[in-house]
Amino acid sequence: MVERAPRDLAATQFRFEAQADGTEVIRSVDHPTKVLAVDAGVVKLDAAGSSFRRETVRNGVKIAVAGGGYLKQSGAAISVAPAGTVFRLS
């Protein structure tokens, strides 16, 4: 879910962690034992995560999901779709 940032910014932050195969996992700062996982197109936090690759595009990055598709923000939800959202990372 994408929601207004709480007072505690850690709840809104994630870190990309490189894997040996060149992919990355996306780890929650607030819940360091959890990473982003994709299950049947649904994105969630889980102990066992999915692999991602960042693809640089003109205004930011698209986040490709290993196995196909991209992360897409639609309203307050994050899902997997053929055409993803361009994210600006800081």
N, C-alpha and C positions, 0 to 999 in steps of 0.2 A: 504494500500500500504506500502511496505517496501522500503524505499529510504535511500540514504546517509544522515547521521545526519546533520541537519542544525546547525548554530551557537548557536541557542537557544535550549539547551538540553530538556527543558520542553516539546517541541513538540514531543519528542521521548519517553517520560516516561509515565508509567501507574502505578496505585496503585491497589492492591487487597483489597477489602473491604468485611469483613465477614458479612454474612446475618444470621438472626436468625435460618434458617433451615439448616445451615452448608455449604451452597454454598457461592460463592463469586461473586461480580460484579467487573469488571475491569474498573476503572475510569481513564480518561485522565488527566494528570497533567496540560497540556496546556489549556484544555477546561473542567474545573471541573464540569460543569453541564451535561457533556456527558459521557456515558459509552459504552462499547462494546455491540453491539446487533447483533443477528444472525437472518436473515430473508431469508428463503428459501435457506440456505447454504451460503448466502452472509454475510460477516462480515463488520459492519460499526459502526460509532459513532452515538449515538442517545440519546435522553433524557430518554427513557425507555429502559433498557438494558436486557440482557439475564443473566442467572445464569451459573456459571462455577464451576468446582472442579479441583484442582491441584492434579495430580497423580505423585508421586515421582518415577522416573526410574533411571537406572544406571548413566547416564550422565547429568541429569537435571530433568525437569518436563514435563509432557504432560498435556495439558489443555483440560479437558473434558467439552463438552457442555451439559447442562441439556437438556434431550430429545434425546441425542445420537450424537455420533461423537466426533471428536477432532479438535482443531485448527491446521491448516496445512499451512506452508509457502511454496509457490511454486513460485519461481522467486520473483517478487515484490508484489505478491498478498497473502492475508491471506484468507483462506476459511475454510469450515468444510468438513472433510473427515473421513472415517472409521479408518484410521491409521494416527495419527497426527505427527507433528514435535516435537522433543525433544528440549525444550528451556532451556537455562541457564539463570537463573534470578539472578540479583544482586541488 
